[in-house]
Amino acid sequence: MRRIADNISEIRERIHAFEQRYQRPADAVKLLAVSKKQPEALIREAFAAGQRDFGENYLQEAEEKITALADLEINWHFIGPIQSNKTRSIARLCQWVHSVDRLKIARRLSDQRDPALPPLNICIQVNLSGEDSKSGVDPSATEELCRQVAALPNLAVRGLMSIPAAETDFQRQRAQFQRLATRFYRLQESFPQFDTLSMGMSNDFEAAIAEGSTMVRLGTALFGPRI
Ligand SMILES: *Cc1c(COP(=O)(O)O)cnc(C)c1O
């Protein structure tokens, strides 16, 4: 089996190559290691290789890992769907939440975030493909939600996140990401603090980097298949 350290350095090299290929500044793209359904031992290996940002989707699994890995200075990102009875724990344990798509959830996260802690970093999840089954705010309602969330204390809205419809064609992948990026750049005029465009997964991160992603969320490309 390949070592995680090798995967991480190979992925970092690919990210750098894509930054160059698409005229992005060096280090414009951050790597979020999506560790859902991966054992703690692999997270420790990735941490030892220099990785500091990890993403989890399922709260109970996240709670167990965050507790077991409390000796490591990890930035934990919650990237899964959020039910309102889960916000307290997320507000306590995570540094980032990428999957905020309604005001009710944002209000609870803000109310439940300890004001003594740094603000919880938030990305607003946008439903690009308009599929009913997918989470995310409707694109037309995104600006209003950003405005409401930006007004809440204890949160720092940092930008947008999306999971576009699965697509294998590179140009079509780019077209979807371009729609999110256009929205992001427009919002930056009203929200100059926006610095995070969370888009790109294992099968489409080149297209996402080409279109302006600042954070790619990679699971299987880093860790292999989930258990
Ligand atoms: C699982 C997941 C990822 C990682 O997916 P891979 O295809 O394994 O890279 C990224 N973002 C979200 C929101 C996910 O749920």
The ligand as a MOL file (V3000), in Angstrom:
LIG
                    3D

  0  0  0     0  0            999 V3000
M  V30 BEGIN CTAB
M  V30 COUNTS 15 15 0 0 0
M  V30 BEGIN ATOM
M  V30 1 C -17.0400 13.1880 0.3180 0
M  V30 2 C -16.9480 14.6280 -0.0090 0
M  V30 3 C -15.8060 15.1460 -0.6340 0
M  V30 4 C -14.6450 14.2940 -1.1020 0
M  V30 5 O -15.0240 13.4970 -2.1660 0
M  V30 6 P -13.9240 12.6610 -3.0160 0
M  V30 7 O -14.6310 12.3880 -4.2810 0
M  V30 8 O -13.6320 11.4480 -2.2200 0
M  V30 9 O -12.7400 13.5270 -3.1790 0
M  V30 10 C -15.7520 16.5230 -0.8360 0
M  V30 11 N -16.7540 17.3280 -0.4630 0
M  V30 12 C -17.8690 16.8640 0.1370 0
M  V30 13 C -18.9340 17.8180 0.5410 0
M  V30 14 C -17.9950 15.5020 0.3690 0
M  V30 15 O -19.1140 15.0450 0.9440 0
M  V30 END ATOM
M  V30 BEGIN BOND
M  V30 1 1 1 2
M  V30 2 1 2 3
M  V30 3 2 2 14
M  V30 4 1 3 4
M  V30 5 2 3 10
M  V30 6 1 4 5
M  V30 7 1 5 6
M  V30 8 2 6 7
M  V30 9 1 6 8
M  V30 10 1 6 9
M  V30 11 1 10 11
M  V30 12 2 11 12
M  V30 13 1 12 13
M  V30 14 1 12 14
M  V30 15 1 14 15
M  V30 END BOND
M  V30 END CTAB
M  END
